[in-house]
Structure formats: C-alpha cells, structure tokens
C-alpha cells in the first residue's frame, strides 16, 4: 500500500504559475483538482498581489437562461430582494451578439466561442469551490414598478468586488494545498530539449513539469504601450496594477510563441483627469475603481473645442465604456468634460460622489462653463443650446431600457436617454482615458498550450488571462474580462496537469 501511495505521490505533476490574479488562481485551482503540485510565483508583495483583479468591480458576465440558474451561485440565496428581482435572461446567443458588436465585422473568434460556451459552467465551477457572488443591485439594475430590473446582461459580482473575488479564489487555492510566494519575479523560462522545464528567479533555477503564464498584459509598460498602441497612450492613466509590464509575453515571444489578437487594442475607460497612475495606491483596493467615470450616458461629453465627439447614449454603458476611454484620449490635449444637470444626480454612480472626485458645480449653465478650465467657452455654450433644442421631448426617459429618447438633427446624435440639460444645479467632471488591459497576446490551443509560429504547442508552456489573444477586439461587454480569465485559467490548469 505504501509503495502504491509513494508511486502516485512521485508521479504528481509539478506546475509553476506566473502571476496571482483571477486567471492564475483559476488555473491553480484546476491543476490542484487534478492532483498536481502547484506553486504560484508573484513579483508583487503580498499587499499588491492579485494583478488587475483587485482593481475590478468583481463582476462576471456569463450566459444563463433563467434567473433560477443564479440562485446556487449566491452567497445569500435568502436575500429578501430576490422575490422582487427580475434577472431576465442572457443566452449564449445574446453573449455572442454582444461580442460581435465589437469585432468590426470579424466573425467570432475561436477564443470568443470558447468564452461564451464555457462561461456558465466556469462560474458554476467557481461556485463549487465556495467562490460566491451577489446581485449587482447598485450598478446594474433600476427599480421599475416595484421590481429590481437588471438591464445589461451583467448580474453578479463577488462580495467586496475584485478584492473579494481575489480573497475567495486565494482561499480556495490554499485550501487545496497550493503554495504562493510573493516578491518573487520570474526573470526567464528554463527551456531545454525543446521543452519549458521551469523558471528562473534571478539566477536561481526552479524546475517543473509545466509553466502557466498568467502575468497579465503590457499596459503598465510605457515602451510597449507606445510601441504597440501609439505615442498618445503615454498620456493614458494606468488604472490597474503597476506590475503588468509584459514580462510573460516577452518570455514567450523569445521562445517563438505566436502572437494573436490586436496589439493596438485595449480596454480604455473614461477616468478622472486628476487621478494618480495605478488607481491611487494610497487607497484601499476596493476604492480604486471610483476614479472611473462611466455615467456619461446620463449627460453629454464636451472636448477642448467645446464640441461633443461621440454618441453618449449609443448603448448601455456596459457596452461602450471600454471604447470611450480611447475616444476621450484621442481628443485635443487628451481630456473632456462630462456635464450633468440635477435631474440625474440621484442616478450617478458612487464614483461621482467619491471623496476624491474632481468636479465643478454651479447654479446656472453660464456659471458652470466659466468654471470649466481648458475649453472654448463660447462654443461650449452653443453646443449645449443646440443639444437642448434637439432633444425629442415626446419620448419618456427610461434608464432601464434603450428608450429611444434621442436627439434630432445633430451631426452626432445621442441615441438614447437624451434629456435637456436645463435644471440647476449643474455639475461637470473632467476626464481622460484610462487603460485597464491590453488585447494583444498569445495563440493557444484547446488545452491552453502556447503555440509557436508553426502552430505547434511549445511543450510545457501554457497561458491564460490577458495573455490569451483573440478574445477582444474593438472593445468588450463589461464583465467579460474576469470571465475570460477564469475560463482560460481553468483550461490551462487542466491542460498543464493532464
């Protein structure tokens, strides 16, 4: 009996994971399920571990047919609000359609097909490891006729948002026997006999059967951001971790890994113009998200020339915010103002009431414009007047649906939720573009193996999370990023341990 036990113990695979965010931990949990010995190496210290996951709102988009499928995923399935909640449905076809809206005419990629088809089962799998969620009542629903109506196909997030998701996943990983080492930057891959056989930490070599790269994109690397996306992206605020500098990507490319996806594409969100880089490291991680400013759909955005430059009401903000940060960054001097009147103040999300939110306020539009620095004030007044005169007043305003309340006759229309900006007091918030993560990455196969330029697996090397290219193109529906990390993390974990 002891001989059999020792033989099995010796045969368990040794896996190294680079990074410690949602994708890395999902890979670790999956590998441990298969009996592997798993060690995570994280270059950040313990407080800063978790990659971009801690900076997110913890929301995860996935397909489901009915709200009943969500109950087992909840931390509190007895929440009294549930009896007055309409989650609607979000089918695989809905998810595919939403992704296609960002593909610029491309068909769904193989990676997108996997994301959609595996989304529900992956969330259920996380739940089976006691990683639980709660309905996003505050940001994804409105009360209508006494019911909480969820409007955008995005319903659940981890309690305590991204920080809570990280803590839950780390707890599951450790409870299964996983190990994690902080302050341990991987400096290279140990490649011998055409196989990745471990990693280097400085001059120290650590051998393994497989290595899973889950170290994020290159958004925090000024040189790579400028090289791949453009020099204006040096002006972007980096709203996530300072540690996503493309290390894993560079290591893989040196071994001949195949690039995949749009290297000039990225998730870019409108952010407070005066935020610090990396989301404000002096704040609690759960507060860092409050620098984003994504309620533009309730008002208008004005650039330096005093002109509107996009359709603020094109779609629910879940489907536009990852693109509109780029639009703001492309404006003269890389900034804009978001303008609201008091009719919508109670609908603005908490980030607009955040203690460090920068804004100006006035009783009249003329006074507000005088307080807005860096703009053509005459043109701004003209733009607001033209906007107000163009609003369709016959259609009721309804933030729970694409209400069709639009402008008429403007060169750049507002397609939904267009209301006159005419009820004081008024507020204006200065914003710029903030980069969250990059879209260009590596090509993988069905087992999560990294492919070379001959479309052959690089033996012993796997990838997941932001390092998987081809998942997103010209934007993404909100909440898809974390889901993608978990989906491809699970795949890589199973593949590396098989």
N, C-alpha and C positions, 0 to 999 in steps of 0.2 A: 504493500500500500504506500509506504513512504517513498519507494522508488518511483512509483507512478506519479505521486504528488511532485516530487523533485523534478521529474522529467517535464511535467506540464509547466512548472514554475520557470524552468530554464528556457522553455520554448515560447514564453510570452514575449511579445514584441516590445521593443523599447522605442518610444516615439518622443521626439522633441517638437514642441510647438513654439514658434517665434511670435510673441505678442500675447496680450491678455485681455482683449476686448470680447465682445459678444461672439464673433466668429471663432476666435481662438478657444474660448471656453466651450462653445458648442462642439467644436472638433475634439476637445479634450474629453468631454462627457461621452461622446460617441465612441471614442477609442477605448475609454475605460470600460464601457459596456461590453466590449469585445475581449476584455481580459488583458489589454495592453498595459505596459508600464509607461506612464505619461508624465513628462516634465515640461512645464512652461518656463521660458526664459523671457523676462520683461526688462527692457532697458530703463524704464522709469522707476522711481522709487515707489514704495507701497502706496503713498497718498495719491500719486499721479498715475498709477496703473489703470488699465481698462481702456486705453486708446480713446477713440471718439465716443464710445458707448456712454460714458459718464456725462457727456455734453448733450446728449439727445433728450427728447421728451419721453423716451421709452415706449413709443407707440409702434405697433407692428401691424402691417397690412397683410391680410390673408383672405382667401376666398371662403365663403360659407353660404349655405343655402337658407338657413333659418336661424333666428336668434337662439333657438334651443341648443344649437351646437356650441354656443358660447358659455353656457352655464357651468360646465365642468372645468372651464379654464379660469374661473373667477376665484379670487382669494376670498370673497364674501358672496357666496351664491344666495344668501338670505337677505341681501340688501333690499330694503323696503321700496326703493325707487324702481326696482326691476319690474314690478307689476304695472307700472305706468311708463314703460320704456318700449319704444319701437326701434329695434336694431335694423329693421329691414333685412335685405339680403345682399350679398356681394359675391356673385357667382364667378367661376373661373372665366367665363366669357366677359364679364364686367372688368375683371382684372386685366385680361388680355387687351381689351379695348382701350383701357386707360394707358397701358404701356405703349400701345401703337400710336396714341396721340403725341408721344414724344419721340417717335422713331424717324421723323422726317421722311416718310414714305417707305422706309425699310419694313420688310416683314418681321415678325417676331423672330428674334434670335433663338438658338438652341438654349442658351442660358436663361432667356426670359421664359421659355416654355417650361423649363425645369423649375424656375422660381414660382410660377403660377401653380403648376401641378403638385408641387411638394409643399406649398405654403401652409395649408390647413394641417396636414399630418405632422409638419415640423412643429407648429405651435402646440399641437396636442402632445407631441413627444416631449417638448419642454415642460408642459404641464405635468406629465407623468413623473418628472423629476422634481416636482413640487415647486416649479417656477410658475408663479401665478400672476394674474392680471386683474385689472379693474376697468370698468367702462370710463371713457374719457368724457364725462358729462360736461366739464367746464369748457372744453375747446372744440368738441366735435358734435355737439347737439344744441338744439334750441327747444324751448318749451313752446308747444303749439297745441291748443285745445286741451291743456292739462296733461299732455304727454311729452316725454323727452324723445325728440325725433333726431335720430342720427342721420346725417345728411351726406357724408362723403365717402362711405365705404371703409372708414377707418374708425374702429370702435373701441379697441382695447389697448391699454398700456400697462406697464409694470407700475406697481405702487412705488412712489418716490422716484418715478420716471427712470432715466437712464442709470442713475446711481443705484436705484433699487434693482433694476434688471441685472446690473453687474454683480451686486451683492448676492442676489439669488443664484445666479449661474456659478459664481465662485464657490458658494456654499455647496452646491450640488457636485461640482468638480472635486472639491476637497473631501467631501463625504464618501466619494467613490474611490478615494486613495490617490488622487492626483497630487502632484507637487508643483510648487511655483517658487521661482527665485526672482527677486527684484534687483534693480541696479545691476543687471546682467545683460549688457548689449551684445548681441551677436555681431561679430565682425567679419564673418565669412562662412562659407559652406565647405565642409570636408568632402571633396569629390575624388573618388579613386575607383579604378576599374569600371569606368562609365556608370558610376552609381554615387548618389549622395549618401554618405555614410556617417554624417554627423555635422557638427558646427564648431566654430571657433569663437571663444570669448577672449579677445586679445590673442595671446599666443597659446592659450590653453585649448586643447582639442577634446571635444566630448563626443563620443561615438554613439550611434543609434542605428536602428533599422530603417527609420523614415524620419523625414523632417517636414513639418507642415508650416508653411509661411502664412502668418495671419497678422502681419505687421503694418497693415494699412497702406494708404496711397502716398502721394508725394506733395500733398497740399501745403505742408509746413516747410518745404524746401524752396527757398527763393529762386535758386538757379533753375531747378526743374520746372517750377511754375512758369517762369519767364520763357524757358526753352520750349516747353510743350504747349502752353496756353496763350502766352503773349506778354509783352512787357508791361501792359497796363495792369496785369494781375499782381505785379509787385505792390500795387496800391490796395489790393483786397485785404480785408481784415480776415485773419485766420481764426475761425470761431471754434475750432476743436483743439486737440492736443498738439503741443509743440513737437511731439516725438514722431509724428508721421512724416518722415523725411525721405521715403522711398527706399529705405535700406534693403528690404526684402526683394523689391522689384529689381534693384541694381544687381543684387547677388544672383538672382535667377537669370537675368539677361546676360550676365557674364558667362553663364553655362550654356548659352544658346537657346534660352527659352523664347517661345514665340509670343510676340505682342498680340494683344487683342483689344478691340474697342477703340473709342475715340479718346486719344491722348490730349486733345484740346478741349475736352468736355469736363464739366464738373458740376457739383451741386453748389449753387450760389444763392444765398438768401439775403434779402434786404436787412441790414443791420444798423444799429445806432451808429451814427457817424463818429461819435466820440468814444466808442468802446475801445478797450485795450485789446491788443492781439491776444489770441488764445482764450478769448471769452472771459477775461478777468480772473486771473489766478488767485486774487485775494478773496474771491467769493467762494461760498460753498458750491460744489459742482452742480447741484440742482438749480442754483440761481443763474448759472452762466447762460442758459437759454434765453433769459429775459432781455438780452441785448438784441435779439432778433425783433423785427418789426414787420409783421405779416398780416395786418388788418387793412392794408391798402384798398381792399375790395369795398370797404365801407366809406371811402373818401376818394381823393384824387392824389396823384403824384406830379410834382412840378420840378423841372430841371433848372439849371442856372439861367437859362434864357427865358424862364417864366412860362415854359410850354409843357403840356402833357406829352408823354412819349410812349405810352402803352395803354392797352385796354385793361384797366384795373379790375373790371368785372367779367373778364373773359370766361372764367370758370371758378369753381370753388378754390379757395387759396391752397388746398392740398395739392392741386394740380398746376399751380403757377409759381409758387414761391421759390422752387428750386431753379427756375429760369429767370425770375425777375431780379434776383441779385445781380446777374450778369447784365441785364438791361440798365440797371442803375449805374453799375461800374462803367458802362460804355458812354455815359453822359459826360458833358464837359466838366472837368475837374472831379469826375467820379463821385458825384453826390446828387441827392434830390431831397425835396421836402414832401412829406405826407401831410395832407390837410384834411381836417375833420371839423364838423360842427357838432353842437351839443345833442343833436338828435340821435347820434350813435355812440355817445360817450359810454353808455352802460353796456354796449356790445363789444367795446375794445377789450382785447385780452389783457391778462395781468401784466405782460411786459410793458404795456403803455402806462401802467401805474407803478412800475418798479421804481425803487427809491433812487436809482441811478439813471433813470430815463431822462434824456435831454429833449426839451421841447420849449416852445414859446406859446403864450396864451394871451388872448385879448378879447374884449367885448365886441369889437367890430372887425370886419374883414380888413378895412383900411389900416387899423392899428396893428393887426396881425402881420400884414405884409411888411409894415415898417420894421417889425422885429425879426423878420426872416433875412438873415445875412446871406450875402453872396449871390443874390438873384436880381434879375431885371424886374423891378417892382411895378413898372408901368405895364409890361407885358403880362405879369402875373395877374394883375387886376383885370386885364382884358380877358385872359384865359378863363378866370373864374366866372366872369359875367357871361361869356359865351357858353360855358358849360351849363350854368344855371338856366339859361334861356333855351337850351337844347333838351332838357330833361322831359321825358314822357311822364306827364302828371296823371294820366288816366289809368296806369297800371299800378296796383298796390305793391308796396315794398314787402318782401318776404325773404329773410335771410336763410330759411330752411330749404329753399329750392332755388334752382336757376329761374328767377322770377321774370326774366324778360323785360324788366323795367330798365330801359336803355335811354341813350341819348339819340337825338335825331339831327342829321345834317353835319356832324363834325367829321373832320378828316380822320381822327382817331376816336372811334366811338367807345362808350362804356356799355357793354352788352347786358349787364345785369346789375341790380342794386344801385342804379343811378338815382340819387336824390340831390335836390338843390342844396348847396352849401349856403344856408341863409339864416340859421338860427344860432345866435350867440349864446354863450361864449364860443370861441373857436380855438383850436389847438393845431400846431404844426410841429412835426417831428423830423429832424434832419437824419438822413440815412445814406449809407453807402452799400457796396456789395461785400458780403462776407462769404468766403469759401469754406465749405464743410468737408467735402471729399472729392477725389478725382475719379473719373470714369475709365481711363485707360488702364489696362492691366495685362494679365497673362492668359494664355489659352489653356484650358484644362479639358479633361475627358470625363466620362461618366463616373469614374472613381475618384475624381478630384486630383488626378495626377497632372502635373505641369507638362505640357507638350513642348518639344523642340521645333525648330523651323521645318523639320521633315514630318511634322505631325505625329511624332513618336513620343511616348512617355519618357521623361527623364527619370530613370529608376530612382526610387527613394525620395522623390520630391513632390510635394502636394501644396496646394494653395487654396485659400478661401477668403471671404470678406472682400474688402476693397481691392484686393489683388486680383480678383476674378474680373477680367474684362468682358465686354459684350453684354452686360446686364442692363446698363442705362446708356442713353444716347443724348438727346437734347433736353433732358430733364427726367423727372420721375414723379409718380404719385406718392405723396407723403406717407411715411411709414414703411416703404418698401426696402429701404436700406438695411434696417435691422433684420427684417425678414430674410433678405438675401444673405446676410452674414450667417444667420442660423441655418438656413437651408444648405448653403455650400460648406459651412463648417461641419455640419453633420455628415455630409457626403465625404468630405476629406477625411474625417475621423474614421468612418467606416472603411474607406479605401485604404488608408495607411495601416490599419490594424488587421486587414484581411490576409 
